């Protein structure tokens, strides 16, 4: 499942879980819409925190406490949905 093809918060959450599987799976995930900045902020905590640096490097996240944070623009998901992917 591709993240760019996700057109709803639920699909983004499923896509993030799938993207994180190679890093040992997800212990916790939280997705918050930021309507002012027109993006979702997604916090992911892996089952093994020692794999957070590898996930950040591979997926472009940033460290945030015990989690890794990702910013996912609203427009990114909407564009892909219009293309029918």
Protein Blocks (a to p, Z undefined) as FASTA:
>chain_A
ZZklpcbfklmmmmmmmmmmmnopafbdcddddfknopacdddddfblklmmmmmmmnop
acehjbccddddfklmmmmmmnoZZ
